[in-house]
Amino acid sequence: MTGGDGTASAVETAFAGALSKSQLAYDYLRDRIALHELSPGYRLVLQSIADELAMSVVPVREAIRRLEAEGLVTYERNVGARVAMVDEHGYVDAMQALGVVEGAATGLSARAISAADLQRATEVNDHLRAVLDHFDPHAFTALNRQFHSVLFESCPNKLLLDMVHRGWAQLSGLRDSTFAFVPGRARDSVAEHAHILDLIAGGADPLEVEIAARNHRWATMQAFLDARADRADRADRSVPRPTPLRETP
């Protein structure tokens, strides 16, 4: 609604300003979570954040609600909002779901990916291969995101694409730790990237591309779980066992 002179009403102007501030707060918090400046379990104090951004707590509260809906923030009564902690079960659920939606998005994108995009993805994968000998989990994670973005961003199903973006956002805080925990997985990941690129370049059936992309995501999940189980088993074996008491005759 506008006033008689064509200008926006005071209500509309205030509403637009609130939306803008809410988006600013959302982007600020989401970026800090992604960069690990706000670690899992970190308590989000509304007033402190509002003071940092020079705004009221209302847009900050709206931003935190959005982050909570995306699984990046949790809210506990009498405690408040915290950066989400993803346990093993949460990690598995998130990776399984991302494998399904990202695989489908990549399959649907396959026929729409241009030769230039394929060349770009190949160059990124070559860069990934080059950093393996001097491995940096954070750098590898950033390049890995670039690679996969080329493959799924052409997905014509916008709802599916939004689900992929949400999945990546939810797992953003775990990407570095996954490759740091299982550094050997990075080399296998690069080889699987090359296989997916070969399928797309060769005009493979979209379903075959989808399955390869899905299995690639799930293989990372399984490598993490296997390494975690192996470390737990070794730690358990290293614990000295008490010597059983002998009965006196």
N, C-alpha and C positions, 0 to 999 in steps of 0.2 A: 504494500500500500504506500502511496506517496501523497504528499501534501498538495495543496492547490497549485503551488508553483513548480511542481514536478520534483521536488526534493524528497528524499527518503524521510520517513517519520522518525522521531526520536527513538521509538521502540525498535524499529528495524535497524537503525544505526547501532544501538546498544547491543542488539542480538548478534549482528555481524561482527562487532568487536569482540564479543565473548567467544564466538566460534573461532576467530582468528587467534585469540590468546590460548584457547584450549588446544588448537593445533600446534601452536608454538611450544606449549608445555609438553604435549605428547611427543613431538619430534625430539625435544631436548632430553626427556627421560628415556625414550626408546634408544636414542643414539648412545647415551651413557651406559645403558644396560648392554648394548651390543659391543661396546668397546671395553667392557668389564670394569669401567670406572665405578659402577654400582654392582657389587658382587651379589651372588645368591644369598638371600637372608638379610640383605641390607634394609633397614627400616626407612620408609619414605615418610618424612614429616612434612605435612602439607604446608604449614606456615613457613618453614625453612626454605622449601622449594619456591614458594610464592615470593619470598623476599629476594631470593637469588634472581628471579625473573622479573622482579618489579611489577607484580600483578597480585590480584586478590586470590584467595584460596579456591574460589568457585571454579575457574578454568582448570586449575591444577587437579581438583577433585574429578572433573570430567575426563581429563587426560588419564588419570589413574584408573578410572572405570574402564576406559577403552583398553588399556594395557592388561587389566584383569581379565577382560573378555578374550584377549589373545593368549592368555596363559602366561604372560610375562610377569605378572604381579599377583600376589595372593593377599587376601584380607582376612584377618582374624579379629574376632570381637575382643575388645579390651586391650588389643595389641596394636592394631592398625594395619596399614599396607606395608608389605615387604616385597623385595624382588624374589621371584619364585625360586624355590628349591626343586630341582627335578631329580627324583630318586630313580633307581634302576627301572622300576616298573613304569614310571612316567616317561622315561627315556625310550623304553621299548615301544610303548604305545605311540609316542610322538613319531618315532622313526618308522614304525610300520605304516602309520597313516600317511606320512610324507612320501614314503616309497610308493604307495598306491596312487596318490594324487599327482605327484611329480612324474611318475612313470606314465600315467595317462596323458598329462599335459605334454610331455616330451613326444609321446607317440602321435598325438594330434598335431603337433608342430612339425613333425618330420617332413611332410610334403611341402610345407610353406617356408622352410629354411633355405635361404639363398646360398649361392656358391660363396659369396662374400662372407656370410655369417659362418659357414663351415670353415672357411680359411681362418677367420678370426678365432673360432673355437680351437682349431688345430694349433694356432700360434700360442694361445693361452695354455693349452695342454703341454706344448713344448717347453714353455716357461716353467710349468709345474714340474716337469721332468728335470729341468736344469737345477731347481732348488733342492732336489732330493739329497744331494751330497752334503749340503750345508743347511740342514733342515731347520726351518723356523715355522712352528705350527701356525702362528698368526698370519704370516705371509702366505703360507700354503692355503689356509682357510679363505683368505680374501680372493686369491686367484681361483680357487675351487668354485666360489660363488659366481665369479665372472663366467667361468666355463659353463656352468649349468644354466645360467641366465640366458645365454645365447640359445640354448637348446629348448627351453620351455617358454620363453617370452612371446613366441609366435603363436601360442595356443589360441585358437579362435573362441574357446569357451571361457569367457571372462570370469564366471563364477568359479570354475575349476582353477583358473590362474590365481584368483584371490586366495583360494585355499592353499595353494603352493606358497604364496608369499607369507601367509599366516604361519604355515609350518616352519619355514625358514626362520621367521622372526622368533618363534617359540624356542627353537633350538640354537639361536644365535650365541647364547652364552656357553654352549657345550661344544661347539665346533672345534675350537682350539684344543680343549681338554681331551677330546676324542683322539685327535691325531697325536697329541703329546703322550697320551696314555698308550697308544698303539702306533708308534711311528712307522712300523713296517707296513701298516695298512696303506700308507700314502703311496708307496710304490705300486701296490696292486691296484689302487684307485686310478692311477694314471694309465695303467694298461687297460683297465675296463673302460675308461674314457675313450681310448683309441678304438676299442671294439665298437662302441656306440657310434662313433663318428664314421667308421667303416660301414656300418649298417645303413646309416642315413645317406651317405654318399652313394652307396650302391642301390638305393631305392628299395630297401627292404620293406616288407609289410609293416605298417604302423604298429600292429599288435606285437610284432617281434621287437621293434624298437622299444615299445612300452615295457615289455617284460625285461629286456636288458637293463633299462634305466631303473626299473623297480628293484631288480635283483642287485644292482650296483649299490643302491641305498641300503638294502637289507644286509648286504655283505659287510658294510661298515658297522652296522649295528651288531652283527654277530661277532665280528672281530673284537669289538669292545667288550662284549659279554664273555667271550672265551678268555680274553686276557685278564679280565677281572676275576673270573672263576679260577684261572691258573694261579694268579697271585694269592688269592685267598687260600688255595690248597697248599701252596708252598709255605705260606705264613702259618697255616695250621700244623704242617709237618715240622716246622721249626720250633714249635712250642714243646719244651721238655715234658715228658710224661712222668707222673709220679711213680716211684718204684713201689710195686705192690708189697704190702707187709707179709712177712712169712709167719706162719703159725708156729708157735713153739711146740715142740713135741711133748 
